[in-house]
C-alpha cells in the first residue's frame, strides 16, 4: 500500500511540474482558455446573426 501512495505522490508531482513549465511560457493555459472562449463567443454570435437573418427573411422574427 505504501508503494502505491508514493507512486501516486510521484505522479502528481510530475503532473504539477508540467503545469509549472506551462505557466512560465508566454502563452500559458489561462491565455489559451481566454482566447478559446472569445473564439467560441464570436462563432456563436455569427451563427446567431445568420439565424436572425434567416428568420427575418421568412417573416418569423418577432
Residue pairs with C-beta under 8 A, 6 or more apart in sequence:
19 29
22 28
22 29
23 29
52 61
55 61
